[in-house]
Structure formats: C-alpha cells, structure tokens
C-alpha cells in the first residue's frame, strides 16, 4: 500500500500521462502553436513533479540499498528535462517559420523525441511506482509519512506564473 505522499506522486504520473497523450495528439495534428502549449505545460508539470521527488521523496528514503536506483532515476530526470528543452527550442523556432516542409521536418523530429521520452518515462514510472514509492510506507513512521505527504502536496501545487490555475 502506498503512503499518501506516494499516492500523490502516482496520481501525478497519471495526470502527466494524459498531458503526454495530448501533446502527441497535437504533434500529429501539425498545429505548431497547440504543440508548443502542450509541450510547455507537460515540461513544466514534469519539472514540478521531479522537484517534489528530488526535494522530498528521495531524501526521505535514500539508503545504501536504494542509492543506485535513485541515481538512475535522477539520470532519467536529467534526460527528460534535457530532451524536452531541446524539443521546446525546436517548436519555438517552428512558430516563426511558414514553410510547410520545414515545419513538417521539425515536427517529425519532435515527434520522434517525444516518442523516445514516452517509452523511457513508462519504464521509469514503473520503477518508481513498484519500488521507490512503496518504500515510503515501509521505512517511514506514520508521522514522517504525513509530513512527507504535506510537503509533496505543497510542492505539486507550485505552478509557474505563466500558467493559470484552471490550466494547471
């Protein structure tokens, strides 16, 4: 059984999966402006999710036994943020281009990158949900679990000012 903080993070995985599905649909539609909006929101929400894990979850469960797995998860996080940043740069550039062939080539490159991210993210989330998230309920006492849940919830609610509350 997951601790409340881990439940918040698992629920956030599901919300991120929905955003990723929307991003992929926008990429397939060819609407560059919609792609940029979806990508920006997905990237920002994933960054907030990662921050919650790095600042609150990982430090609370790190031990000699979990260190290697957490290092791998952190490396995955770096990969996601780097690749999403590159995709955002490409989409931003496409917003200023009118030549359809160049737009199609750019969207194909982003589509490929997002597909790679999606595959890696699915495996990454399985490891978190089936291993790392389980540990909080095992190694933390009830009071520590409650405090962790409060901190994670608070972190996940932090949104960049460019996003309205109804979009976040």
Secondary structure, 3 states (H helix, E strand, C coil): CCCHHHHHHHHHHHHHHHHHHHHHHHHHHCCHHHHHHHHHHHHHHHHHHHHHHHHHHHHHHCCCCCHHHHHHHHHHHHHHHHHHHHHHHHHHHHCCCCCHHHHHHHHHHHHHHHHHHHHHHHHHHHHHHHHHHHHHHHHCCHHHHHHHHHHHHHHHHCCCCCCCCCCC
